[in-house]
Amino acid sequence: MTAIIEATGLSRRFGAVRAVDDVTFAVEEGSICGLLGRNGAGKTTLMNLVTGQDFASAGTVRVFGEDPVENARALTRLCFIKESQSYPDAYRGRHVLAMAPHFFPHFDAALAERLVADFGVPVDRMVKKMSRGQRSAIGAIVGIASRAELTLLDEPYAGLDAVARHIFYDRLLEDYAAHPRTIVLSTHLIDEAADLLDHVLVIHEGRLEIDADTEELRGTASTLVGRASDVEAFVAGREVLAREHIGGISSATVAGLGADDKARAASSGLEVTPVSLQQLIVRRTGGATRTEEAAS
Amino acid sequence: MTAIADTARPGALVPAGRRVWNVVRLHVANPWPALILPWIVLVSIHALTWSIWAIISHYAGPGIEEDAFRYAGGVSWLVIYMMIIAIQAMNAGFRFALGFSSTRRDYYLGTVTFFAIMAVVFGIGLGLLALLERATDGWGLDGSFYAPAYLYDAPFAVVAFHYFALYLLFTTMGAMIGALFVRWRANGLYLYFGALALAVVALVWWLLDAGWGPTADFFTTNPLAVVMAWTLPVSVSFAAVGWVVLRRAPARG
């Protein structure tokens, strides 16, 4: 496996704000990597740095082994679709799709046409008069159909309804299976996208909090469900990340359960399930905020 | 600059010439605002001007002065319109092109190429309309719409070159203003208008002090083509400043 993106000590400051703060990571070729974090965590800034749209304050980033800034060799092989993408005033949807093949050499116009039908995008409408969801759909269509070796999607489905989002996941996975590529997907709808992701980068207040394979990350905690008394007895003395009670039934999310722990839990009548990625990340990033607030 | 050496090395999936040409195409994907609308508005203003001429000459009768309709300014809005088109092209076009994996360099080269092509198209187009104007005896009323005032006697080549140079001057200025906006948003515009105000004050100061004589000489002794040729280095300077500003502009927001 080779790294398609390599960032080392990457930082971007806006005045006193550290939008991206000393971030080091690598994205492997062929993976689908989730870039997760709360609003304003630095996801978009990080993607701007990776695609040469913004300039690093410190550190380096390499894409296909090269500095992406003003580098057509790297840029012509990637496609970056961002939620805030702006379009020329006079553009209708079809103008965007007519331009895309010129800029993205692997663009599949037939696929784009199918996706237009799937998403129901009114391509004859002025882009500036489209709803947020329709603009997002145009971006998603270009992102999928461009088949760039490296595709970065920044909140690609902002404003899309649940049905359209599922179309997006399905078509993206379908085309990814037929034409493997490296995908970086930023989102805060973590659980929805979780099944797609091989790898997870969690950024919080500009810093990289988690850099792990999805499976590995899920294994770091488990949720136990059972009678309240059984659950309490089992978790006594353990690190409990979350707790819920409904009637006599309790569930507790516990960190670091080994195989024998799980077996013991099962034998004492508890149901052991892998934790949801979203819960885990909410714990890690939400918790961090509180400790920092307490410290300051 | 290493950036320029990079284009010579092989490896980009789209060759350099095509990348620049793609940006030209991007500006005319919808040809309406830059290519079609200006001509429609121009012809409409022409029609309006012509009707006013017709009314005046009807009531003035045969005693009207022969140069009465020689100073129409209807064409001048075109250069202002094109400057606005240039500013818009820089603003939305820049972020769109970067979103489509262009480099800033390819974007700027393509955009300036687009302006240059447009300057040729409008220069020749307006020159041909001026010829038509003369062939029809000033649209039947001895009027000068496309070659008014100092262009009245100028040959086709001079009329065309005049519009070409004027167009280039205003679009490169628009490109520079657009670049300032893209780089520094509103602060860039404050900078531009501040600098413009200072330049105007300095110019007036100089004209009142010592410059009036040589300036008047420059415009009266030089033929029109030479005066217009002097705008070319100014246009090149605008374009150069635009590039210096844009090459470090982020594609935010």
Contacts between the chains, C-beta under 8 A, distances in Angstrom:
chain1	res1	chain2	res2	distance
A	48	B	250	7.0
A	48	B	251	7.0
A	48	B	252	7.0
A	51	B	101	7.8
A	52	B	103	7.7
A	53	B	98	5.4
A	53	B	99	8.0
A	53	B	250	6.3
A	53	B	251	4.0
A	53	B	252	7.7
A	54	B	250	4.3
A	54	B	251	7.1
A	54	B	252	6.6
A	55	B	248	6.8
A	55	B	250	6.5
A	70	B	3	5.0
A	70	B	6	7.6
A	70	B	103	4.7
A	70	B	104	6.1
A	70	B	105	6.0
A	70	B	247	7.7
A	71	B	6	6.4
A	71	B	103	7.1
A	72	B	6	7.0
A	72	B	7	6.7
A	72	B	12	4.1
A	72	B	14	7.4
A	72	B	16	7.1
A	72	B	19	6.3
A	72	B	103	5.3
A	72	B	106	6.7
A	73	B	6	7.2
A	73	B	9	7.5
A	73	B	11	4.3
A	73	B	12	4.7
A	75	B	12	8.0
A	75	B	101	4.5
A	75	B	102	7.3
A	75	B	103	6.1
A	76	B	12	4.9
A	76	B	13	4.0
A	76	B	14	5.0
A	76	B	19	7.6
A	76	B	101	6.0
A	77	B	13	5.9
A	78	B	101	6.1
A	79	B	101	6.3
A	80	B	99	6.7
A	80	B	101	7.1
A	81	B	99	7.5
A	82	B	99	6.7
A	84	B	253	6.6
A	85	B	95	7.5
A	85	B	96	7.3
A	85	B	99	4.8
A	86	B	92	5.4
A	86	B	95	4.5
A	86	B	96	6.0
A	86	B	99	7.5
A	86	B	253	7.9
A	87	B	92	6.6
A	87	B	96	5.5
A	88	B	26	7.4
A	88	B	27	7.8
A	88	B	29	7.6
A	88	B	30	7.5
A	88	B	88	7.6
A	88	B	89	7.5
A	88	B	92	4.6
A	88	B	93	5.5
A	88	B	96	5.7
A	89	B	33	7.4
A	89	B	88	6.1
A	89	B	92	5.8
A	90	B	30	4.1
A	90	B	32	5.9
A	90	B	33	4.8
A	91	B	29	6.7
A	91	B	30	6.0
A	91	B	96	7.9
A	92	B	30	6.8
A	95	B	29	4.2
A	95	B	30	5.2
A	98	B	29	6.0
A	99	B	22	7.7
A	99	B	25	7.0
A	99	B	26	5.7
A	99	B	29	5.4
A	99	B	100	6.8
A	100	B	100	7.2
A	102	B	14	7.9
A	102	B	18	7.7
A	102	B	22	4.4
A	102	B	25	6.4
A	103	B	14	7.4
A	103	B	22	6.0
A	103	B	100	4.1
A	103	B	101	5.8
A	103	B	102	7.0
A	104	B	100	7.5
A	104	B	101	7.0
A	105	B	13	4.5
A	105	B	14	5.9
A	148	B	101	7.7
